[in-house]
Amino acid sequence: MSRIIAYWNEVVIELRKATWPWDPKEKGFAKYKELNDSTIVVFIAMILLGGFVAFFDFSFRKAFDALTIWLSGV
């Protein structure tokens, strides 16, 4: 039982060292500013990554189609 209590005390100590994505001093929507900003950054990054993948998928598919048409005519 003492090992469980020691483990729990260590967990609490480590959680106090962590930085949380909200400011406990703020009230309302402003409390979660860092969390909202991080969410927006992740959303924009996913849109850009999706566009990048879609662009190369479309480009390689068209290039492959052109190559197969060219090779079938040879």
Secondary structure in CASP SS format (residue, H / E / C, confidence):
PFRMAT SS
TARGET T0000
AUTHOR 0000-0000-0000
METHOD secondary structure of the structure
MODEL  1
M C 1.00
S H 1.00
R H 1.00
I H 1.00
I H 1.00
A H 1.00
Y H 1.00
W H 1.00
N H 1.00
E H 1.00
V H 1.00
V H 1.00
I H 1.00
E H 1.00
L H 1.00
R H 1.00
K H 1.00
A C 1.00
T C 1.00
W C 1.00
P C 1.00
W C 1.00
D C 1.00
P C 1.00
K C 1.00
E C 1.00
K C 1.00
G H 1.00
F H 1.00
A H 1.00
K H 1.00
Y H 1.00
K H 1.00
E H 1.00
L H 1.00
N H 1.00
D H 1.00
S H 1.00
T H 1.00
I H 1.00
V H 1.00
V H 1.00
F H 1.00
I H 1.00
A H 1.00
M H 1.00
I H 1.00
L H 1.00
L H 1.00
G H 1.00
G H 1.00
F H 1.00
V H 1.00
A H 1.00
F H 1.00
F H 1.00
D H 1.00
F H 1.00
S H 1.00
F H 1.00
R H 1.00
K H 1.00
A H 1.00
F H 1.00
D H 1.00
A H 1.00
L H 1.00
T H 1.00
I H 1.00
W H 1.00
L H 1.00
S H 1.00
G C 1.00
V C 1.00
END
